[in-house]
Structure formats: structure tokens, C-alpha cells
Amino acid sequence: MALFRDEAPVLGQAIQVKELSGYGAGNPVTNYFKPTTRELVDVTMQAAGQHVTQWIYQAPWKCQVVAIHENHTVASTSGTIDVVRIQADGIAPAAANGTTIISMLTAPMSTAGAANTRQNLALSTASGNPLILNAGDQLAVVAGGSSVNYAGGVVQIEITQLG
């Protein structure tokens, strides 16, 4: 007998909990995750001078990026933000090259989007499981173009443990 609805099995490593997530209009997305193995990584960029390329996360175990969101209070006229995975030491965060630096997004996000409007960014569907991080893989935020006016920004990355 299960302790919670939609839980299977009752005990053990394979316990999963049903979760409804998503934002905005429409049906929420149903996911099954292992409890207490979910992480949220928040990266704040309050002013244009803080909108820089930076390391943000190192995977402690095998995991998967399941969602990336962004919101800001002041838009720029141009500029982009990308979230990339880097699998080896000695490689500086930079624009995705498809081999040593892999984008987590289908395309870098424009910082010229509407202010105070949450963006649920489209995750990469490229071959080779780009959203899977092995222990030790790192994530970085990469700024591109000009984001002179961009302010009050936050990028949130949702990560779940695998295995």
C-alpha cells in the first residue's frame, strides 16, 4: 500500500512523487521526481554591470536540467543570455560551440524581452542528451551582445537528480 497517492513503490531508492509544475495559462506539466533531490539555482543580475559571463553550478551527482526561467525589471535594446554546460576543466565559459561548451537552450535568450514578464525558456532538444549533467559537469551563464539597460534580472535553473 502506498503512503501517498501516485507513489511507487512505497519504500526504496526508486520512490517517486507526482509533481505539477509550470507557469502561466494552460495545463501544468506533470512530472515524477525523486523527493528531496531537486535543486533550484538562482542567478541574479541586478544591474547591467553585473550582467557578465559567470560560473553558476557544479553537479554533485548525475542530474538533468528540467526547466530554465528568466525575468527582469528593465529590458535592454539588445543582448543575450545563454546557459551552457562545460564538461572538462580548463575551459572558460563562452558561447556554445557544440562540442566542449553545450547550450542548455534551443537559442540564447534575448534581454530585450518584455520587462516583468516571466520567460519559460525552450530547452535544447539536440541529440546526445545535452540536458544531462554528470557529476563534476559545470553550468555557466554566458552574456552576449550589448545589455546596457538590462537590470533586475534573475535566471532560475531547475535541476533534478537522476539514478
Buried (B, 14 or more C-beta within 10 A) or exposed (E): EEEEEEBEEEEEEEBBBEBEEEEEEEEEEEBEBBEEEBEEBEBEBEEBEBBEBEEBBEBEEBBBBBBBBBBBEBBBEBBBBBBBBBBEEEEEBBBBEEEBBBBBBEEBBBBBBEBEEBBEBEBBEBEEEBBBBEEEBBBBBBBBBBBBBBBBBBBBBBBBBBE
